[in-house]
Amino acid sequence: MLHSSVPIMPNLLELDLSVNQFKNIEDVGIWRQCHLKQLFALRNPFEIERIDPPQNVSECSQYALERLDLSGCLNGTIPEALGRLTNLRVLSVWNSSLTGPIPESLGRLRYLEELYLSDNRLIGPIPTFLGNLCTLDLSYNQLNGSIPESFRNLAALKSLYLGSNQLTGPIPASLGRLVSLQAISMSSNLLNGTIPVSIGQLAKLISLDISVNSLEGVVSEAHFANLSMLMYLYVSSNTKLTFNVSCEWIPPFQLRILQLGSCNITNGFPQWLRNQRALKVLVLSNASISGPVPTWLREMPVIYFLDLSHNKLNEPLTNLPNGKNVCEKYVVYVEALILVNNIFNESIPRSLCRRTDLRYLDLSRNRLTGRIPKCLQNLQELQNLILSSNLPSGVIPSHIGLKHSYLYWLKLNDNKFTGKLPRELGNLRSLRVLDVGDNQLFGNIPHWIGEKLTDLMVLRLHGNKFTGEIPESLCKMSKLQILDVAYNNLRGNIPHCLQELNAMVKGAEKQYNVIFDLNENVIQVMKGVDLEYTTNWDIVFNMDLSSNKLVGVIPVELTALCMLLGLNLSNNHLSGMIPESIGNMMKLESLDLSGNELTGMIPPSMADLNFLSHLNLSHNNLSGRIPTGHQLQTLNDDPSIYAGNKDLHGPPLPNNCLNHQDPTTSALKKKHKAAGKLMKVWWFYLDIMSGFATGFWGVIGVLLLKKHWRHKIFMFAEETMDRIYIAVVVTIAKMKRGREAA
């Protein structure tokens, strides 16, 4: 480690000590090296209180330091001592957890040209004393207030980055005077008002990003009058902003990126785009565009990233760009085609198969018909294939499982597919999401899903005609976070091995690596309604086995899935008691066990579910008193969640009577009553047997003791036998004579 005794080195001009463990900036001798011009000390854990120079250091009457980079080092407020480095030209302290306002001491740095303070937690307004800057980066902080009018004095300013703050007010018209500006970023703020026409005078402007604000008004040709150098234009997510340019307008620039999503575009598909031959990224989503895709678009070079989603575009899809790519040494754009939520009502054209580098294809929520073309297997780089909510026919083609070794997302839900799941889908070993819900698929759930698709995070087979049992092979999917097999015809028991779904027990090993931050979504029934999870789908843990024909008890092993937010076992034929350990599922927000044949008490541990906001135990055979707890009490406004359990009582049910007995006491009384009835039956038979024994031995005893009575009884018996004998002989003789006469 260097320390404060480091000698003065007059020939030391540049020092790089990045990525070390220095805590005191004096350890690197910054206040002793009078001639040092450049110091790079990135990612050192400097303590903010040790940034000031020692009082006994007086070797330097002036510091020569021109470039100081302490990024990833400091925390706390920006040190006042930095104002002593009066020759500084470049100061970089980004990504350093800095707090508080930007200090006035930086105003003393009159030679400062570049200031990088992004990715901190700085607050307060933007200061007005920022000297003669060329580059100012204050993005990703918590700065507020308006953009200062004093910026008009920054005549040398080339790059201005103010994005991702809390800035309000309009964009100053005075920015149009800063003729050196090449890049402006003000995205993700709270800016309002109109876009000043003076922006159109910035002839050197290359990039303009004013997206995600509350800007309004009309944008016309005048806003782009002299922007001949413009290559990157980001205006998305200004919903009150309208683009109104004439169909004959020929812009002075050649854009590479254009994003106008969630703005209002008049006059249909923008005709001026036909001259933008360098365009690589085009986003016109949710822009109120209607009508056909123009034919001239077919002749343009391929647009790597094309998003026309959420409009009212119709056929033909064959008009999409199919020209050749301009040869580029480095392609930095993701190849994506996104046409979600339009009204295309044709079959998927084979021309799409020419996009062999396509990685993201989303044609969902249209009216596409026919079969999925076999040539799509040529798209071997494809990572996301989303064809949900269309009208295709036939079976799911087996060729989807061929040559798509990089496929992460496969969504074919809400279509008209029939038949069985093709075994070839088992080749998609990289698959994270498989959604074939809401089709007409049948047969057993294939064992190969659990045996081969072990990286699956989402398995959705909802709303089909699957039969058989839930295969135990599904328990091998240790990364599974969402299992939805609801609304099928599944039978048998719930597998006990579901406790082996490790992600539902311990959470995901690591957060899902987002391949594209696009329109990815997962639909799940949570809290009794269909919810669409988009950007946060990968933190959802849910199991839905509802509306099948499952039998048996609820396995106690299910309660080990303590990461679950939702558990739905409703509308089956489950019996037995609710597991006592249900309270272990501490993160449950939604629990639905309704429409089964469950018996016994509601476990008291259910009161421990502190996040439970949706509960349905209706239409079972539950009994006893409803447990109380802080969270359960919040659900008392809806007694229907306990309806159809006639032996259940307590708030919020109307049969909340004081004379209701505890179910344990009631059961004991029933047991005692049954025992009493049994004793009465035993006494009845005992009385009969004792009476018979008394009568029998009473007669026999008299005969043994009285000889005269015994003689009389035997004489009576002998005389009776003689009479019977004579009667029988006479009857037989008469019968013989009758036969002879006949």
NORLINLIN-V81140 format. One record per residue. N is the residue number from 1. RES is the residue in one letter. SS is DSSP state (alpha for helix, beta for strand, coil for the rest). Layout:
n=(N | N)
res=(RES | RES)
ss=(SS | SS)
//
This chain:
n=(1 | 2 | 3 | 4 | 5 | 6 | 7 | 8 | 9 | 10 | 11 | 12 | 13 | 14 | 15 | 16 | 17 | 18 | 19 | 20 | 21 | 22 | 23 | 24 | 25 | 26 | 27 | 28 | 29 | 30 | 31 | 32 | 33 | 34 | 35 | 36 | 37 | 38 | 39 | 40 | 41 | 42 | 43 | 44 | 45 | 46 | 47 | 48 | 49 | 50 | 51 | 52 | 53 | 54 | 55 | 56 | 57 | 58 | 59 | 60 | 61 | 62 | 63 | 64 | 65 | 66 | 67 | 68 | 69 | 70 | 71 | 72 | 73 | 74 | 75 | 76 | 77 | 78 | 79 | 80 | 81 | 82 | 83 | 84 | 85 | 86 | 87 | 88 | 89 | 90 | 91 | 92 | 93 | 94 | 95 | 96 | 97 | 98 | 99 | 100 | 101 | 102 | 103 | 104 | 105 | 106 | 107 | 108 | 109 | 110 | 111 | 112 | 113 | 114 | 115 | 116 | 117 | 118 | 119 | 120 | 121 | 122 | 123 | 124 | 125 | 126 | 127 | 128 | 129 | 130 | 131 | 132 | 133 | 134 | 135 | 136 | 137 | 138 | 139 | 140 | 141 | 142 | 143 | 144 | 145 | 146 | 147 | 148 | 149 | 150 | 151 | 152 | 153 | 154 | 155 | 156 | 157 | 158 | 159 | 160 | 161 | 162 | 163 | 164 | 165 | 166 | 167 | 168 | 169 | 170 | 171 | 172 | 173 | 174 | 175 | 176 | 177 | 178 | 179 | 180 | 181 | 182 | 183 | 184 | 185 | 186 | 187 | 188 | 189 | 190 | 191 | 192 | 193 | 194 | 195 | 196 | 197 | 198 | 199 | 200 | 201 | 202 | 203 | 204 | 205 | 206 | 207 | 208 | 209 | 210 | 211 | 212 | 213 | 214 | 215 | 216 | 217 | 218 | 219 | 220 | 221 | 222 | 223 | 224 | 225 | 226 | 227 | 228 | 229 | 230 | 231 | 232 | 233 | 234 | 235 | 236 | 237 | 238 | 239 | 240 | 241 | 242 | 243 | 244 | 245 | 246 | 247 | 248 | 249 | 250 | 251 | 252 | 253 | 254 | 255 | 256 | 257 | 258 | 259 | 260 | 261 | 262 | 263 | 264 | 265 | 266 | 267 | 268 | 269 | 270 | 271 | 272 | 273 | 274 | 275 | 276 | 277 | 278 | 279 | 280 | 281 | 282 | 283 | 284 | 285 | 286 | 287 | 288 | 289 | 290 | 291 | 292 | 293 | 294 | 295 | 296 | 297 | 298 | 299 | 300 | 301 | 302 | 303 | 304 | 305 | 306 | 307 | 308 | 309 | 310 | 311 | 312 | 313 | 314 | 315 | 316 | 317 | 318 | 319 | 320 | 321 | 322 | 323 | 324 | 325 | 326 | 327 | 328 | 329 | 330 | 331 | 332 | 333 | 334 | 335 | 336 | 337 | 338 | 339 | 340 | 341 | 342 | 343 | 344 | 345 | 346 | 347 | 348 | 349 | 350 | 351 | 352 | 353 | 354 | 355 | 356 | 357 | 358 | 359 | 360 | 361 | 362 | 363 | 364 | 365 | 366 | 367 | 368 | 369 | 370 | 371 | 372 | 373 | 374 | 375 | 376 | 377 | 378 | 379 | 380 | 381 | 382 | 383 | 384 | 385 | 386 | 387 | 388 | 389 | 390 | 391 | 392 | 393 | 394 | 395 | 396 | 397 | 398 | 399 | 400 | 401 | 402 | 403 | 404 | 405 | 406 | 407 | 408 | 409 | 410 | 411 | 412 | 413 | 414 | 415 | 416 | 417 | 418 | 419 | 420 | 421 | 422 | 423 | 424 | 425 | 426 | 427 | 428 | 429 | 430 | 431 | 432 | 433 | 434 | 435 | 436 | 437 | 438 | 439 | 440 | 441 | 442 | 443 | 444 | 445 | 446 | 447 | 448 | 449 | 450 | 451 | 452 | 453 | 454 | 455 | 456 | 457 | 458 | 459 | 460 | 461 | 462 | 463 | 464 | 465 | 466 | 467 | 468 | 469 | 470 | 471 | 472 | 473 | 474 | 475 | 476 | 477 | 478 | 479 | 480 | 481 | 482 | 483 | 484 | 485 | 486 | 487 | 488 | 489 | 490 | 491 | 492 | 493 | 494 | 495 | 496 | 497 | 498 | 499 | 500 | 501 | 502 | 503 | 504 | 505 | 506 | 507 | 508 | 509 | 510 | 511 | 512 | 513 | 514 | 515 | 516 | 517 | 518 | 519 | 520 | 521 | 522 | 523 | 524 | 525 | 526 | 527 | 528 | 529 | 530 | 531 | 532 | 533 | 534 | 535 | 536 | 537 | 538 | 539 | 540 | 541 | 542 | 543 | 544 | 545 | 546 | 547 | 548 | 549 | 550 | 551 | 552 | 553 | 554 | 555 | 556 | 557 | 558 | 559 | 560 | 561 | 562 | 563 | 564 | 565 | 566 | 567 | 568 | 569 | 570 | 571 | 572 | 573 | 574 | 575 | 576 | 577 | 578 | 579 | 580 | 581 | 582 | 583 | 584 | 585 | 586 | 587 | 588 | 589 | 590 | 591 | 592 | 593 | 594 | 595 | 596 | 597 | 598 | 599 | 600 | 601 | 602 | 603 | 604 | 605 | 606 | 607 | 608 | 609 | 610 | 611 | 612 | 613 | 614 | 615 | 616 | 617 | 618 | 619 | 620 | 621 | 622 | 623 | 624 | 625 | 626 | 627 | 628 | 629 | 630 | 631 | 632 | 633 | 634 | 635 | 636 | 637 | 638 | 639 | 640 | 641 | 642 | 643 | 644 | 645 | 646 | 647 | 648 | 649 | 650 | 651 | 652 | 653 | 654 | 655 | 656 | 657 | 658 | 659 | 660 | 661 | 662 | 663 | 664 | 665 | 666 | 667 | 668 | 669 | 670 | 671 | 672 | 673 | 674 | 675 | 676 | 677 | 678 | 679 | 680 | 681 | 682 | 683 | 684 | 685 | 686 | 687 | 688 | 689 | 690 | 691 | 692 | 693 | 694 | 695 | 696 | 697 | 698 | 699 | 700 | 701 | 702 | 703 | 704 | 705 | 706 | 707 | 708 | 709 | 710 | 711 | 712 | 713 | 714 | 715 | 716 | 717 | 718 | 719 | 720 | 721 | 722 | 723 | 724 | 725 | 726 | 727 | 728 | 729 | 730 | 731 | 732 | 733 | 734 | 735 | 736 | 737 | 738 | 739 | 740 | 741 | 742)
res=(M | L | H | S | S | V | P | I | M | P | N | L | L | E | L | D | L | S | V | N | Q | F | K | N | I | E | D | V | G | I | W | R | Q | C | H | L | K | Q | L | F | A | L | R | N | P | F | E | I | E | R | I | D | P | P | Q | N | V | S | E | C | S | Q | Y | A | L | E | R | L | D | L | S | G | C | L | N | G | T | I | P | E | A | L | G | R | L | T | N | L | R | V | L | S | V | W | N | S | S | L | T | G | P | I | P | E | S | L | G | R | L | R | Y | L | E | E | L | Y | L | S | D | N | R | L | I | G | P | I | P | T | F | L | G | N | L | C | T | L | D | L | S | Y | N | Q | L | N | G | S | I | P | E | S | F | R | N | L | A | A | L | K | S | L | Y | L | G | S | N | Q | L | T | G | P | I | P | A | S | L | G | R | L | V | S | L | Q | A | I | S | M | S | S | N | L | L | N | G | T | I | P | V | S | I | G | Q | L | A | K | L | I | S | L | D | I | S | V | N | S | L | E | G | V | V | S | E | A | H | F | A | N | L | S | M | L | M | Y | L | Y | V | S | S | N | T | K | L | T | F | N | V | S | C | E | W | I | P | P | F | Q | L | R | I | L | Q | L | G | S | C | N | I | T | N | G | F | P | Q | W | L | R | N | Q | R | A | L | K | V | L | V | L | S | N | A | S | I | S | G | P | V | P | T | W | L | R | E | M | P | V | I | Y | F | L | D | L | S | H | N | K | L | N | E | P | L | T | N | L | P | N | G | K | N | V | C | E | K | Y | V | V | Y | V | E | A | L | I | L | V | N | N | I | F | N | E | S | I | P | R | S | L | C | R | R | T | D | L | R | Y | L | D | L | S | R | N | R | L | T | G | R | I | P | K | C | L | Q | N | L | Q | E | L | Q | N | L | I | L | S | S | N | L | P | S | G | V | I | P | S | H | I | G | L | K | H | S | Y | L | Y | W | L | K | L | N | D | N | K | F | T | G | K | L | P | R | E | L | G | N | L | R | S | L | R | V | L | D | V | G | D | N | Q | L | F | G | N | I | P | H | W | I | G | E | K | L | T | D | L | M | V | L | R | L | H | G | N | K | F | T | G | E | I | P | E | S | L | C | K | M | S | K | L | Q | I | L | D | V | A | Y | N | N | L | R | G | N | I | P | H | C | L | Q | E | L | N | A | M | V | K | G | A | E | K | Q | Y | N | V | I | F | D | L | N | E | N | V | I | Q | V | M | K | G | V | D | L | E | Y | T | T | N | W | D | I | V | F | N | M | D | L | S | S | N | K | L | V | G | V | I | P | V | E | L | T | A | L | C | M | L | L | G | L | N | L | S | N | N | H | L | S | G | M | I | P | E | S | I | G | N | M | M | K | L | E | S | L | D | L | S | G | N | E | L | T | G | M | I | P | P | S | M | A | D | L | N | F | L | S | H | L | N | L | S | H | N | N | L | S | G | R | I | P | T | G | H | Q | L | Q | T | L | N | D | D | P | S | I | Y | A | G | N | K | D | L | H | G | P | P | L | P | N | N | C | L | N | H | Q | D | P | T | T | S | A | L | K | K | K | H | K | A | A | G | K | L | M | K | V | W | W | F | Y | L | D | I | M | S | G | F | A | T | G | F | W | G | V | I | G | V | L | L | L | K | K | H | W | R | H | K | I | F | M | F | A | E | E | T | M | D | R | I | Y | I | A | V | V | V | T | I | A | K | M | K | R | G | R | E | A | A)
ss=(coil | coil | coil | coil | coil | coil | coil | coil | coil | coil | coil | coil | coil | beta | beta | beta | coil | coil | coil | coil | coil | coil | coil | coil | alpha | alpha | alpha | alpha | coil | coil | coil | coil | coil | coil | coil | coil | coil | beta | beta | beta | coil | coil | coil | coil | coil | coil | coil | alpha | alpha | alpha | coil | coil | coil | coil | coil | coil | coil | coil | coil | coil | coil | coil | coil | coil | coil | coil | beta | beta | beta | coil | coil | coil | coil | coil | coil | beta | beta | coil | coil | alpha | alpha | alpha | alpha | alpha | coil | coil | coil | coil | coil | beta | beta | beta | coil | coil | coil | coil | coil | beta | beta | beta | coil | coil | coil | alpha | alpha | alpha | alpha | alpha | coil | coil | coil | coil | coil | beta | beta | beta | coil | coil | coil | coil | beta | beta | beta | beta | coil | coil | coil | coil | coil | coil | coil | coil | coil | coil | beta | beta | beta | coil | coil | coil | coil | beta | beta | beta | beta | coil | coil | coil | alpha | alpha | alpha | alpha | alpha | coil | coil | coil | coil | coil | beta | beta | beta | coil | coil | coil | coil | beta | beta | beta | beta | coil | coil | coil | alpha | alpha | alpha | alpha | alpha | coil | coil | coil | coil | coil | beta | beta | beta | coil | coil | coil | coil | beta | beta | beta | beta | coil | coil | coil | alpha | alpha | alpha | alpha | alpha | coil | coil | coil | coil | coil | beta | beta | beta | coil | coil | coil | coil | beta | beta | beta | beta | beta | beta | coil | alpha | alpha | alpha | alpha | coil | coil | coil | coil | coil | coil | coil | beta | beta | beta | coil | coil | coil | coil | coil | beta | beta | beta | beta | coil | coil | coil | coil | coil | coil | coil | coil | coil | coil | coil | coil | coil | beta | beta | beta | coil | coil | coil | coil | beta | beta | coil | coil | coil | coil | coil | alpha | alpha | alpha | alpha | alpha | coil | coil | coil | coil | coil | beta | beta | beta | coil | coil | coil | coil | coil | coil | beta | beta | beta | coil | coil | alpha | alpha | alpha | alpha | alpha | coil | coil | coil | coil | coil | beta | beta | beta | coil | coil | coil | coil | beta | beta | beta | coil | coil | alpha | alpha | alpha | coil | coil | coil | coil | coil | coil | coil | coil | coil | coil | coil | coil | coil | coil | coil | coil | beta | beta | beta | coil | coil | coil | coil | coil | coil | coil | coil | beta | coil | coil | alpha | alpha | alpha | alpha | alpha | coil | coil | coil | coil | coil | beta | beta | beta | coil | coil | coil | coil | coil | coil | beta | beta | coil | coil | coil | alpha | alpha | alpha | alpha | alpha | coil | coil | coil | coil | coil | beta | beta | beta | coil | coil | coil | coil | beta | beta | coil | coil | beta | coil | coil | alpha | alpha | alpha | alpha | coil | coil | coil | coil | coil | coil | coil | beta | beta | beta | coil | coil | coil | coil | coil | coil | beta | beta | coil | coil | coil | alpha | alpha | alpha | alpha | alpha | coil | coil | coil | coil | coil | beta | beta | beta | coil | coil | coil | coil | beta | beta | beta | beta | beta | coil | coil | coil | alpha | alpha | alpha | alpha | alpha | coil | coil | coil | coil | coil | beta | beta | beta | coil | coil | coil | coil | beta | beta | beta | coil | beta | coil | coil | alpha | alpha | alpha | alpha | alpha | coil | coil | coil | coil | coil | beta | beta | beta | coil | coil | coil | coil | coil | coil | beta | beta | beta | coil | coil | alpha | alpha | alpha | alpha | alpha | coil | alpha | alpha | alpha | alpha | alpha | coil | coil | coil | coil | coil | coil | coil | coil | coil | coil | coil | coil | coil | coil | coil | beta | beta | beta | beta | beta | coil | coil | beta | beta | beta | beta | beta | coil | coil | coil | alpha | alpha | alpha | coil | coil | beta | beta | beta | coil | coil | coil | coil | beta | beta | beta | beta | beta | coil | coil | alpha | alpha | alpha | alpha | alpha | coil | coil | coil | coil | coil | beta | beta | beta | coil | coil | coil | coil | beta | beta | beta | beta | beta | coil | coil | alpha | alpha | alpha | alpha | alpha | coil | coil | coil | coil | coil | beta | beta | beta | coil | coil | coil | coil | beta | beta | beta | beta | coil | coil | coil | alpha | alpha | alpha | alpha | alpha | coil | coil | coil | coil | coil | beta | beta | beta | coil | coil | coil | coil | beta | beta | beta | beta | beta | coil | coil | coil | coil | alpha | alpha | alpha | alpha | coil | coil | coil | coil | coil | alpha | alpha | alpha | alpha | coil | coil | coil | coil | beta | beta | beta | coil | coil | coil | coil | coil | coil | coil | coil | coil | coil | coil | coil | coil | alpha | alpha | alpha | alpha | alpha | alpha | alpha | alpha | alpha | alpha | alpha | alpha | alpha | alpha | alpha | alpha | alpha | alpha | alpha | alpha | alpha | alpha | alpha | alpha | alpha | alpha | alpha | alpha | alpha | alpha | alpha | alpha | alpha | alpha | alpha | alpha | alpha | alpha | alpha | alpha | alpha | alpha | alpha | coil | alpha | alpha | alpha | alpha | alpha | alpha | alpha | alpha | alpha | alpha | alpha | alpha | alpha | alpha | alpha | alpha | alpha | alpha | alpha | alpha | alpha | alpha | alpha | alpha | alpha | alpha | alpha | alpha | alpha | alpha | alpha | alpha | alpha | alpha | alpha | coil)
//
